[in-house]
Structures are given as structure tokens and as C-alpha cells.
């Protein structure tokens, strides 16, 4: 896959607005990524640039890891066996 270096390092409008609204900073870096993986990912996505593709992939990775942390909490919360949530509804 041939990637135009100007396209790869250009920032989309969304990056500009993220910086203005959220204070997010974007970093220019070089990554060595398998071209077959990039081609396949671009074919599956609706992104027009590699930057957008990689940003979404990172967001999905972060979301997935955060979900896994929440799953680790299941079964760790103590509750009372005789608690009647329906009774609490009637009190109001």
C-alpha cells in the first residue's frame, strides 16, 4: 500500500475541533505497521485516511480494555440476601 506522506500527517478537521473543545493534542509519529493489515482495515472501514483509521482503532482498544475492567468487578459487590427492592419502591 502506498500512503501519501502529506495525507498521512495531515490533520482532519475533527482533530482541530478536538483540540479546541477538549484540549486534546495530536502527535506526529512514525509507525511501522504491516501494510496488509492496513489495507484490510481500510477496506473494512469507511475512513478516508490512515490517521482516522488508527485513531478509531485506538479508541476501540481503549473502550474494550475499560469494559474488561468493569467485567472484573462482577461478583465483587456484597449485597443483602433479604433486601426487598419492591418494598423500597412503595415507600416513595
C-alpha positions in Angstrom: 0.0 0.0 0.0 1.3 3.4 -0.9 0.4 6.2 1.5 0.9 9.8 0.6 3.0 11.2 3.4 1.2 14.6 3.2 -2.1 12.8 3.7 -0.7 10.6 6.5 0.5 13.6 8.5 -2.4 16.0 7.8 -4.9 16.5 10.5 -8.6 16.3 9.7 -11.0 19.0 10.8 -12.2 16.7 13.6 -8.7 16.8 15.2 -8.7 20.6 15.1 -12.1 20.7 16.9 -11.0 18.0 19.4 -8.0 20.2 20.2 -10.1 23.4 20.6 -13.0 21.8 22.6 -11.3 19.1 24.6 -7.8 20.2 24.7 -6.7 17.0 23.1 -3.3 17.1 21.4 -2.2 15.2 18.4 1.2 13.8 18.0 3.0 13.1 14.7 4.8 9.8 14.9 6.1 7.2 12.6 4.7 3.7 13.0 5.8 0.5 11.3 2.6 -1.3 10.6 2.1 -4.3 8.4 0.8 -2.9 5.1 -1.5 -6.0 4.6 -3.2 -5.2 8.0 -3.6 -1.5 7.0 -5.1 -2.5 3.6 -7.5 -4.9 5.2 -8.6 -2.4 7.9 -9.1 0.4 5.4 -11.2 -1.9 3.2 -13.4 -2.8 6.1 -13.7 0.8 7.4 -15.3 3.9 5.9 -12.3 6.0 6.7 -10.5 8.0 4.1 -7.2 8.3 5.8 -4.8 6.1 7.8 -4.9 8.7 10.6 -8.6 8.4 11.1 -8.4 4.6 10.9 -5.7 4.4 13.6 -7.5 6.9 15.9 -10.7 4.8 15.7 -8.7 1.6 16.3 -7.1 3.2 19.4 -10.5 4.4 20.7 -11.9 0.9 20.2 -8.9 -0.7 22.0 -9.3 1.7 25.0 -13.1 1.1 25.2 -12.6 -2.6 25.1 -10.0 -2.6 27.9 -12.2 -0.4 30.0 -15.1 -2.8 29.5 -12.9 -5.7 30.6 -12.0 -3.8 33.8 -15.7 -3.4 34.6 -16.3 -7.1 34.0 -13.7 -7.8 36.6 -15.9 -6.1 39.2 -18.8 -8.6 38.7 -19.2 -10.8 41.7 -17.2 -8.5 44.0 -20.1 -6.4 45.3 -21.7 -7.7 48.5 -25.5 -7.5 48.8 -28.0 -8.4 51.4 -30.0 -11.6 50.7 -33.2 -10.3 52.3 -33.2 -6.8 50.6 -36.6 -6.1 49.0 -36.2 -3.6 46.3 -40.0 -3.7 45.6 -40.6 -2.5 49.2 -38.4 0.5 48.6 -40.5 1.5 45.6 -43.6 1.6 47.6 -42.1 3.9 50.3 -42.0 6.8 47.8 
